[in-house]
Amino acid sequence: MTALANILVVAEHDNASIKAATLNTITAALQCGDDVHVLVAGHNAGAAAQQATRIVGISKVLHADAEHLAHALAENLAAQVLAIAANYSHIVFCATASGKNVAPRVAAKLGVGQVSDVTRVVSADTFERPIYAGNAIATVQAQDATRVLTVRSTVFDAAALADIAQAAIEVIAVADPKGTVAYVGSELAQNDRPQLTAAKIIVSGGRALGSAEKFNDVLTPLADKLGAAIGASRAAVDAGYAANDLQVGQTGKIVAPQLYIAAGISGAIQHLAGMKDSKVIVAINKDPEAPIFSVADYGLEADLFVAVPELVAAI
């Protein structure tokens, strides 16, 4: 095993508390070595930093507090990490949307490779990660002086929180903000339908629907009848038929509803990886060779523009 210096975990938080994924990521970090520091970068984030001191196994909490760090903009957070990167052999992020946005910036600036979606720590420099949409596991040895990792947090148990502080807080200098970015605002998408990841029934459409208008005209009546969430293949999202937050698959949302209806989806491997655990899968496609039929419990070889309206009428 390679000799270790310090390991830095970049915490995700809401300035008031540490997010759960960080606790799982710390468990992975502790398998790389026993000198783990946690960076809490935010604004008025003292409460989150205090909570971080209670994480069992860590040796220090680094706290950087400034207004430009309030919303974890990738450019500003990456600059803060880079300001202290020289002190660490490993820089570890959660494999979340935020972590995957910051980690590549850090790795690029350091001129090192990044190991993404770590699911097992073999040793300090060797890791396992899924490839081919999770259908195979690669063992990767990182030989760079600094190892930049994103950790798939659902694979690791959460680090425990003690009742009292386990580590001290060190307030560190704040890196200068990047003038090229500024926080403007944010809002949650409003949707009366069930959330994709919590829905019991999902109706998904693919590129075969042909347009955003047809995507909505064909799928919405069926989803309304079933009280279902609406999903989309990556191809449909890339074509502009559906919003990105509707994407199902390895590059979108992983779902496992009671019923998954795939209309006009060919079944690319990354899409199948995101929905193959559904209890019942119904595929509607006019191509008898479509890969989606290989995982479907029920397959309907038909024109979706005929079959879906007939299904709606029959319900």
C-alpha positions in Angstrom: 0.0 0.0 0.0 1.2 3.5 -0.9 2.2 5.6 2.1 -0.4 8.2 2.9 -0.3 11.8 3.9 -3.6 13.5 4.6 -7.0 12.8 3.0 -9.4 15.7 2.3 -13.1 15.1 2.0 -15.1 18.0 0.5 -18.3 18.2 2.5 -21.7 18.8 1.0 -24.0 20.8 3.3 -26.7 23.5 3.3 -24.7 25.8 5.6 -26.7 24.5 8.6 -26.0 20.8 8.5 -23.9 18.1 6.8 -25.7 16.2 4.0 -26.0 12.4 4.4 -23.9 11.6 1.4 -20.8 13.2 3.0 -21.0 10.7 5.9 -20.9 7.7 3.4 -18.0 9.4 1.5 -16.0 9.7 4.7 -16.3 6.0 5.3 -14.7 5.4 1.9 -12.0 8.0 2.7 -11.2 6.3 6.0 -10.5 3.1 4.0 -7.7 5.0 2.2 -6.0 6.1 5.4 -6.7 7.3 9.0 -5.9 11.0 8.7 -9.0 12.4 7.2 -9.8 16.1 7.2 -13.2 17.5 6.2 -13.6 20.8 4.3 -16.7 22.8 5.1 -16.8 25.8 2.7 -19.8 28.0 2.8 -21.3 31.2 4.3 -22.5 31.4 7.8 -21.8 27.7 7.9 -20.6 27.5 11.5 -23.4 25.0 12.4 -22.4 22.7 9.6 -18.8 22.9 10.7 -19.7 22.1 14.3 -21.7 19.1 13.2 -18.8 17.9 11.1 -16.6 17.8 14.2 -18.8 15.0 15.6 -18.1 12.6 12.7 -16.3 9.6 14.1 -12.9 8.9 12.6 -11.9 12.3 11.2 -9.0 14.3 12.6 -9.8 17.9 11.6 -12.5 20.1 10.2 -11.4 23.0 7.9 -13.8 25.8 7.8 -13.7 28.4 5.0 -16.5 31.0 5.3 -17.3 33.7 2.8 -20.3 35.0 0.9 -19.1 33.8 -2.5 -19.0 30.2 -1.1 -22.7 30.3 0.1 -24.1 28.4 -2.9 -21.2 26.0 -3.6 -20.7 27.4 -7.1 -18.3 24.9 -8.8 -15.7 27.5 -9.8 -15.4 29.1 -6.3 -15.5 25.8 -4.5 -12.8 24.3 -6.8 -10.6 27.4 -6.1 -11.0 26.8 -2.4 -10.0 23.2 -2.7 -7.1 24.0 -4.9 -5.8 26.5 -2.4 -5.1 23.7 0.1 -4.7 20.7 -2.3 -0.9 20.6 -1.9 -1.4 19.3 1.6 -3.2 16.1 0.6 -2.6 12.8 -1.1 -6.3 12.3 -1.7 -9.1 14.7 -2.4 -12.5 13.0 -2.1 -15.9 14.2 -3.3 -19.4 12.7 -3.2 -20.5 11.4 -6.6 -23.4 13.7 -6.6 -24.3 16.4 -9.1 -22.3 18.9 -7.1 -19.3 16.7 -6.6 -19.2 15.7 -10.2 -19.2 19.3 -11.1 -16.3 20.3 -8.9 -14.0 17.3 -9.0 -13.1 17.5 -12.7 -12.1 21.1 -12.3 -9.8 20.2 -9.4 -8.3 17.3 -11.2 -7.7 19.4 -14.4 -6.0 22.2 -12.5 -3.8 19.7 -10.7 -3.0 17.9 -14.0 -4.0 14.5 -12.6 -6.5 11.8 -13.5 -9.8 11.4 -11.7 -11.3 8.1 -10.5 -15.1 8.5 -10.7 -17.9 6.6 -8.9 -15.6 4.6 -6.6 -17.6 1.6 -5.2 -14.7 -0.1 -3.3 -11.4 0.9 -1.9 -8.9 -1.9 -2.5 -5.9 0.1 -1.2 -4.7 3.6 -0.9 -4.1 3.8 -4.7 -6.4 1.1 -6.1 -10.2 1.4 -6.5 -13.1 -0.4 -8.0 -15.6 1.5 -10.2 -18.5 0.4 -12.4 -18.1 0.5 -16.2 -20.5 -0.4 -19.1 -23.5 1.1 -17.2 -22.8 -1.0 -14.2 -22.5 -4.3 -16.0 -18.8 -4.7 -15.3 -16.4 -3.5 -12.5 -13.0 -2.1 -13.3 -10.1 -2.1 -10.9 -8.2 1.2 -11.3 -4.8 2.0 -9.9 -4.2 5.8 -9.6 -0.5 6.6 -9.8 -0.8 10.4 -9.6 0.7 12.2 -6.6 -2.7 13.5 -5.8 -5.7 11.2 -6.2 -9.0 12.9 -7.0 -11.9 10.6 -6.3 -15.7 10.8 -6.5 -17.4 8.2 -4.3 -20.7 6.5 -4.9 -22.1 7.1 -1.5 -24.9 4.5 -1.5 -22.3 1.7 -1.6 -20.7 2.7 1.7 -22.1 2.8 5.2 -22.5 6.2 6.8 -19.9 7.3 9.3 -21.3 7.6 12.8 -22.0 10.9 14.5 -20.8 11.1 18.1 -22.6 13.1 20.8 -19.5 15.3 21.3 -16.8 16.7 19.1 -14.2 14.3 17.8 -12.0 16.9 16.0 -11.1 20.5 16.2 -12.1 23.2 13.7 -9.4 25.1 11.9 -10.5 28.3 10.2 -8.6 28.6 7.0 -7.9 31.5 4.6 -10.6 32.0 1.9 -9.6 31.7 -1.7 -10.4 34.7 -3.9 -13.8 34.4 -5.7 -13.8 33.7 -9.4 -15.2 36.9 -11.0 -16.5 35.0 -14.0 -19.4 33.5 -12.0 -22.1 34.9 -9.7 -25.1 33.3 -8.1 -28.3 34.7 -9.6 -31.0 32.6 -8.1 -32.6 29.1 -7.9 -36.0 27.6 -7.8 -37.5 24.1 -7.5 -39.3 22.8 -10.5 -43.0 22.7 -9.9 -44.6 19.4 -10.9 -47.9 17.9 -9.7 -46.7 14.4 -10.8 -44.9 12.0 -8.5 -41.1 12.4 -8.3 -39.4 10.0 -10.7 -37.4 8.3 -8.0 -40.4 7.8 -5.8 -43.1 7.0 -8.3 -44.9 3.6 -8.4 -45.7 4.0 -12.1 -43.5 5.7 -14.7 -44.3 6.3 -18.4 -41.2 7.0 -20.4 -40.7 8.1 -24.0 -37.9 7.9 -26.4 -36.7 9.7 -29.5 -39.2 7.8 -31.7 -41.8 10.2 -30.5 -40.4 12.7 -32.9 -40.9 16.0 -31.2 -41.5 17.7 -27.8 -45.1 18.3 -28.9 -45.8 14.7 -29.7 -43.9 13.6 -26.6 -46.4 15.5 -24.5 -49.5 14.7 -26.6 -48.9 11.0 -26.6 -47.5 10.3 -23.1 -49.4 12.8 -20.9 -52.9 11.3 -21.3 -51.5 7.9 -20.4 -49.6 9.2 -17.4 -52.7 11.1 -16.3 -54.8 8.0 -16.4 -52.3 6.0 -14.4 -51.3 8.7 -12.0 -47.8 8.1 -13.2 -44.5 10.1 -13.4 -43.2 10.9 -16.8 -39.6 9.9 -17.8 -37.5 10.1 -20.9 -34.5 8.4 -22.5 -31.3 10.3 -22.9 -31.9 10.5 -26.7 -35.2 12.2 -26.1 -33.7 14.7 -23.7 -30.7 15.4 -26.0 -33.2 16.0 -28.9 -35.0 18.5 -26.8 -38.3 16.6 -26.4 -38.1 16.5 -22.5 -36.4 18.3 -19.7 -33.1 17.0 -18.4 -34.6 16.2 -15.0 -36.9 13.6 -16.6 -34.0 11.6 -17.9 -33.9 7.9 -16.7 -30.7 6.0 -16.9 -27.1 5.8 -15.8 -26.6 9.4 -16.8 -30.0 10.5 -15.3 -32.1 9.0 -12.5 -32.1 5.4 -11.3 -35.7 4.2 -10.8 -37.4 1.1 -9.7 -41.2 1.5 -9.9 -43.8 -1.1 -9.7 -44.6 -0.5 -13.4 -42.3 1.0 -16.0 -43.8 1.7 -19.5 -41.2 2.4 -22.2 -42.7 3.9 -25.3 -40.5 4.3 -28.3 -37.3 3.6 -26.4 -34.8 1.4 -28.1 -33.0 0.4 -24.9 -29.5 1.7 -24.9 -27.4 0.1 -22.2 -27.2 3.2 -20.0 -31.0 3.5 -20.1 -31.5 -0.1 -19.1 -29.1 0.3 -16.2 -31.4 3.0 -14.8 -34.7 1.1 -14.9 -34.0 -2.6 -15.1 -34.9 -3.1 -11.4 -38.5 -2.1 -12.1 -40.9 -4.8 -10.9 -42.8 -4.9 -14.2 -41.5 -3.5 -17.5 -43.8 -3.0 -20.5 -42.1 -2.0 -23.8 -43.8 -0.6 -26.8 -41.7 -0.4 -29.9 -42.2 -1.2 -33.6 -38.7 -2.6 -34.0 -38.7 -6.3 -33.0 -34.9 -6.2 -32.5 -35.0 -3.3 -30.0 -32.8 -4.2 -26.9 -35.6 -2.9 -24.6 -37.5 -6.2 -25.3 -34.7 -8.2 -23.6 -35.5 -6.8 -20.2 -39.3 -6.3 -20.7 -41.8 -8.5 -18.9 -44.4 -7.6 -21.6 -43.5 -6.5 -25.1 -45.8 -4.9 -27.6 -44.4 -4.7 -31.2 -46.5 -1.9 -32.5 -46.6 1.7 -33.6 -46.7 3.7 -30.4 -48.8 6.5 -32.0 -51.5 3.9 -32.4 -50.9 1.6 -29.4 -50.6 4.3 -26.7 -53.9 6.1 -27.5 -55.6 2.7 -27.7 -54.2 1.9 -24.3 -55.5 5.2 -22.9 -58.9 4.5 -24.3 -59.0 1.1 -22.7 -58.2 2.2 -19.2 
